[in-house]
Amino acid sequence: MKGKIYGGDEGARTPDLGIANAALSQLSYIPTEEEFYMIMQSYLSSLM
């Protein structure tokens, strides 16, 4: 019995360019300084 082959042209690519661009946009997101401090404050509070 042969194993399943992953990849290729079926289901391995995003069919909608808009979805792909949105995903890439999320990967390159950098929070503002204010957002960074809010995130850090929330994180540090969760440790207590």
HELIX and SHEET records of a PDB file:
HELIX    1   1 LEU A   17  LEU A   27  1                                  11    
HELIX    2   2 GLU A   33  LEU A   47  1                                  15    
END                                                                             
